[in-house]
């Protein structure tokens, strides 16, 4: 029983790091993805082509490779060293914050690229007639986007966006590649002591969290079901 409690405590600490990485990535990647989507549909060709190439690279290369490059390359090229951030949180291991920040940057950029394509698809799926109708009513482009287009875009992107967000919580396990002390890092650490079951126990944490996210997104879709597009 004592061993089980010890493992549970350590995995909970690691999972808190995984969840923090998940939340911060969403906070950064969701608005960044929207900005990138505007760039990829811009009428200014150089801007559009540049960001389409960036999105292509980020979506076409493994996330693990991107984490490796973002964490190690700046130091190898003597550009800069990732800063240490004092969070002030007792549960957050300050010795890993430099690695955590690098992982956060990698995840945010990668998922912003995926989110941007979802946003782009949602925006381009809206018929031009609705833009023209808004203009006839004397609405500005900003008013048309926020009052006419945005609600329809949100309704259409919820299913693919929810899939990406659920994938994100599982992808946070890749952060242990650069020794971020997440839940999988500690599960693997217990394996060095001859304990295999903590690895499967860690999987249960992901299953429960994904289950909660699935319930939340299902309820969001039902809330928006009245808005037929």
N, C-alpha and C positions, 0 to 999 in steps of 0.2 A: 504493500500500500504506500509506503514511504517513497519507493522508487517511482511509482505512478504519479504521485503528487509532485515530485521533483521534476519529472519529465514534463508534466502538464504546465507547471510554472514556467519552465524554460521555453517551452513552445509558445506559450501565451505571450511572453516577452518578445520572442521572435516574430510572432504574428502581428503584434502591435506595430512593429517596424514595417512589415509588409503592407498593412492597412494604411499606415501613414504615407508610404510611397504611392499607394493606389490613389488616395484622396488628393495628395498634392499634384500628382500627374494629371488627374482630371481637371483640377482647378486651373492648371496652366494650359493643358492641351486643348480643352474645349474651345476657349476663346481664340487661342492661337490658330487652331484649325479653321475657324471661321474666317479669320484674317487671310490665311493662305488660300482659302477657297475663292475669296474675292480677287486675289492676285491671279489665280489660275484661269479665271473667266474674264480677266481684264481685257479691254480692247487695245491696250498698249502692248504690242507684240513682244518687245524685249522682256518686260516684266512677266508676262504670261509664260513665255518660253522658259525663262530662268526658274520660276517656281515649279513648273511642270517637270523640269529635269530634276530638281531637288526632291520633289515628291516621288518621282520614279526611282531615284537612288535609295531613298529611305524605305520605300515599299519593296524594293527588289533585292535588298541585302538583309542578312540575318540580324535580328535585334541584338543577339549576343556579340556579334562582330562590332556593331555600333557602340555597345557598352564598352568593349575593350578599347576601341579607338578613342572614344571620348575621355576615358579615364587615363589611359597611358600615353597617348600621342602628345598632348601638350607638354608633358614632362620630358619625353624623349627629344622633342624639338626645342626644349628650353624656352617655351613660350610663357608658361605660367604653371603654378602649382595650385591644385584645387584647394580653396580656403577651408579652414575649420570654422564651423558655425556652432556657437554655444547656445543651445536651445533652452537651457534652464530646466528641462524636464528630467525628473529623476529617473524615469524609465528608459530614456533615450540615451544609449551608449555614446558618449561624446567622442570616443576613440574611432568611431566609424563614420563620423559626419562627413569627412572629405569624400569617402567612397559613396556615401548616401547621396550627396549632392551631385556627384558625377552620374550616378545611376538615375537620379531624378531628371537631369538634363537629357540623358539618352532616351528615357521613356517618354518624356514630354515631347521631344522633337519627333520621335517615331510615331507616336499616336496622333500627334497633330496632323501628320501627313495622311494617316488613314481617315481621321475625322474630316479633313478638308475634302476628300473625295466623296464622303457621304453628304456633307453640306452641299457640295457642287451638284451632285446628282439631284438632291432635293430641290435646290433653287432652279435648276434647268428643267425640272419636271413641271414647273408651273407655267401654264400657257401664257403667251405674250398678250393675249386678249385681256387678261386681268391687269397687266401693267397699263395697257392702253385705256382700260375702263377707269382706272385710278387717275390717269392723266386727264381724261375727259371731265372728271369730277373736280379737277383743279388741285389734286393732291401732289405734293412734292415726291421725289424719288424716295426720300427717307420715310415719308408717311406711308407710301405704297408698300415699302418693304416691311415695316413694322406692323402696320394695321391690316394689310391684305395678304402678303406673301408669307410672313414669318410663321403664323399659326399653321398654315398648310404645310410648310416645310417641316415643322416640328412633328406634325402628325405622320408625315411620310418617312422621316428618318429615325423614328423611335425604334422600330424593329432592328435595322442594321446597327444602329448606335448601341443598343442594348447588348447585341452580340459582341461588339468590340470591347465594351466596358467589362463584360463578363470575362472575356479573354484576357483583359489587362490584369485582373487580380491573379490569374494563373501565371501570367508572364512575369509577375514580380519575383517569382522564384529564380529567374535568371540573374537577379541582382547578387546572389551569393557567388556568382562567377568571379566577382571582384571583392569577395569576402565581406559583403554587407551582411550583418548579423540578422538575417531574416529567419523565418520559421524553418525553411529547408536547410539552412546552414546548421542550425542546432540539431535538427533531425539527423543530418549526416554526421555531426560531431558525436552523437550518441552511438552511431554505428562503430566508431573507433573503440568503444567500450564493449563491443559485442552485442549491442542491443539493436535488433532489426525493427521491432514493432513501432518505435517512435516515428519511423519514416511513413508507415501506413496511418499512424495516428495524426501526423501532420496533414495527410491527404484528407482526413475527416474535417479538419478546420476549413480547408478550401471548399469542400462539398457543402458544408453548412452555410458559408458565406455566399457561395454561388446560389444556393437555394433561396437565401434571403433576397439577393439581388433579383432573381427571377420573379419572385412574388411581387417585389416593388415595381418592376417594369410591367408586369401583367396588369397591375392596378392602374398604372399610368396610362397604358393603352386603352383600358376600359373607360377611364376618365375622358379620354380624347375621342372615344368611339362615336360620340354624338356629332363630331365634326367630320362629316363625310367629304372626301375629296375625290 
